[in-house]
């Protein structure tokens, strides 16, 4: 059973080979977590780019650097969000031949489209990354920025990326590496998961939390038929002044977190803030509430 997302919304049409209107009649499974995801981005989209001191912007910039897009290449940003990766690869005079951004969230696409209205080489369409509605072996680069842990079937997404890539084409991936999270993050999620036992909140399988581990990401790519896999990491630091501000910040960490924090009453939230305060690491000056965001990046080539 499927649930129609409604009419596709796209920017200027691009001649993707012989493909006409590449994002048409898009549907997505009636998946509870996807519904939660769509509701989350409807209200969080305006804050996405600058969340937590711009960590999403910094991760997208690094992904664009690793993609190393060359003039004349055809690029698909699968799960493009607000278009951060697209802007990074088309800024400062860098130009691919054509760029297609695809995302399931219309509010995120609205921001992406508004930020690229003057660039005739870029188009955006509403769709799902499991089915890019493109012909085989025509794309030079596929970007999957912070996408895999949100989809129901990461393997299917990777196989779809391989399908649309030409032999020798490359995929670039970024994911949050949870094993490098701080004590504050670990305590925050431990507390929320204890509370979650009381509620029926949709969540991806626990195995999805491992997708940012280099060996797991490498294995996923190799099983999908990619080779020459290279991984790297980046840690972006940030802070809030106290635990209360940290919890408020984490409301926009993702759809599951947003829902759980929203369910906390005043007493439960105060208890959570007290627990977090006991785990914080302060600077030498006794400064603000410190934490960081670690990312794993991978670049791989489609084998013949």
N, C-alpha and C positions, 0 to 999 in steps of 0.2 A: 504494500500500500504506500502511496506517495502523496505528498502535499505540495501543490503548485506554489511557487514563490511569486507568481504574477508576471506581468510583462517585463521583459528585459529592458534595462536602461543602459544605453551605451553612448559613448562620445562619437567623434567622427569615425566613419567606417574606413577600414584599411584593407587593401587587397591581399589577404592572407592566402597566397596561391590562388587556387580556384574556389576557395571556401567563401560562400556568401553568408553574411549575417551570422558570424560564428557563435554568438550567444543568443539562442532562440529557444523558447519553450523549456527553459531550465526548470528542473524539478529537484527536490531533495527529499530524502527519506524522512518520514514523520518520526524523527529521533528525539527523545526528550531532552538530551543534552544540547542538541542543535537548537531546539526551541529556547533553551536557557541562554545559549550563546547569542542568538539573535536579539533577545530581550536585553541582554547586557550591553551589547554594542549600540543598541538604539539610544541608550542614555549615556554611555561612556565614550562614544566616538569623539566628541569635541575635546576630550581631555587626553586622548590616547597618545598623541605625538609628544606631549610635554610631561606625561606621567612620570613621577619619581625622578625629576630632574632630567628628563629626556632620554631615559635608557632605551626606549624603543627606537628613537631617532639614531642613537649611537650604534645600536645593533644593526640597523638597516644600512648605515654608512659603511660598517665593516663588511657586511654581506656584499654590498655593491663593489667594494674594493676587491674582494676575493673573486667576484664574478668576472672582473676584468673584461667587460663588454667591449668589443671592437666595432669600429664603423662597419656598417653593412649587415650586422647580425640581427636576427629576429629573436626577440626576448618575450617570454611569458612570465609574469609575476603571478603565481597561483596562490591565492589567499593574500591579495595585495593590500587589504586594509585601507588605510588612508593614503596610500601611495608613497610611503616613505622611500622604499627601494627604487621605485620608478623615478622619483625626483632626484635621487642620488645618482642614478646612472645617466640622467639627461641634463644634469646641471653642469655649469662651468664649461659649456661648449662640447661636452661629451654627448655623442649621439649614436644610438643604434639605428638600424634601418627602420624598424617598426617595433613598438612595444605594446603588448596587450596585458592589462591588469584585470584579474578575475577575482571576485569575492562574493560571498553569500549575503553579506550585510549591506543593505542599501544606504544606511546612514554613513557607513565608512566609505562607500563608493562616492557618495555626494561630496565628501571632503576631498577625496582623491581627484575627482573630476574638476572641482573648483580650483585646485592647485595647479592643474595642467591645461587649462583652457587654451593657452596660447601656443601649445606645442602640437602641430599637426601630425607628428609621428606617433602619438600616444592615443590609445583608446581604452576605455574601461567597459566591462560588462558584468552583469550579475550572473553568477554561476557557481558550480561546485567543483572543487579541485579533483574529485574522483572521476569527473567526466568533463574534460575541457572542450569537447565538441569541436576539435580540430583534427585535421587529417594527420596520418602517421608521418613521422620522419621529416618534418619541415621546420622545426624550431632549433635555434642554436643554443639558447640558454633558457633553463627553467629555474626560477627562484621559488623556494619554499621557506619563507621567513616566519618562524614561530607559528607554524601551521600544524605540524604532525601530531602534537599532543592534543589538539582540539578536535581532530577528525575521528570518526569511528574506526576506520581501517587504514592505518598508516601504510601498510603494505600495498594496498590498492592505489593509494595516492602516488607512491613511488613508482609503481608499474605504469601508471598513467603518464607520469613525467617521462619515463623511458620511452613510452609509445610515441609521444609527440616529438621527441628529440630525434634529430638526425644522427646517424652513427658518427661518433666523435664529438657530438654535442655534449654539453655539460650541465649538471644540476648543482645548485648551491643551496645549502640548507643551514638554518640556524634553529637552535632549541635552547631552552633554559636548562642549565645543568644543576639539578636539585642536590646532588651529592656535595656541592660546594656552598650550599646555603649557610648562612650564619646561625648561631645559636638562637638568635631572636626569631628568625624565620622558622627554624625547626620547632621551637616552642609554640609559635603562633599556629602552625598547621597541626601540631599534635593536639592542642587544645580544641581547635575547631573540629577535628575528626572525632574526638570524644563526644562533642556535642552533636555531631552529625548522626550518631547512632540513634538519636531520637527522631530524626526526620528522614523523609524520603526525597532527598535532593539528588537529581541526576548527576552522575559523575562518570568520567571515562575510567576504564580499568586501571588498577594500580600499576600495571606494566607500562602504561603510557608515561609514567613519571620517570622511567629509565631512558626515554628516547634521547635525552640530552647527554647521556654518557657516551664518550667517544667510541668505545668498543661496540655498544649497542647500535649506534648510528652507522658505524662502518659495516656491521653485519647486515643491517637493513638494506643498505645501498648495494652491497655485493650480492645479496640474494635476489635483488631486483635486476641484476645484470649490468651493474656499473663497476668500473675498475678505476685504477689510479686514484684511489680515495685518499684525500688529505684532510686531516682534522686540525683544528686550532681552538684556542679558548680566549675569552676576554672577560674580565671582571670590571664592572662599573660600580663605583662607590657612590653612596648618597647618605642622607641623614634626615631625621626629623628631630624636633626639640624634645619630645617625650613619647611615652608609650601610647598615649591617647591619639596623638597626631599620627603615629605609626599605624595604628589600627584603622584610622580613617583613610590613610593613604592606601592601605591594602584592600580597601573596598573595591578598588579598580584594578586589582591584580589579575582578576579573571572572573568568569561567570559564576563558578562554584563558590569562590571566596566571597564575591559580592553578595550572593544570596545568603550565605551563612552569617556574615557580619550583619546583614540586614535583619536577621532573625534574633539577634542578641538583644535581650532586654537590658535595662540599666544596670541591674545587679550582676548579670553574667558578663557584661562588657567591662564593668569595673574590676571584676575578679580577673578577667583576662589581662587587663592593663597592669594589674599588680604583679601577676606572674611574669609578664614580659619585662617589667622593670627590674626584676630580680636576675634577669639573664643578659642585660645589655652590656656592651663593651664600650666604655667611655674613652675619649681621647685623653692625652696626658694632662690637658688643661681642665679635665672634668667637663668636657663639652657635650655636644648633642648626641642624640640617640643614633648610633651608627649601624648601618647594614650595607649589603651590596647585592648586585645582580650578576651572577655568573652565566655566561653563554658558551655553548659549543657550536662551532661552525664546521661544515664539511663541504668539500668540492670534489666532484667525481665526474668521470667521463662515461658516456654510453658506449659499451662495447658493441662490436658488429654482431 
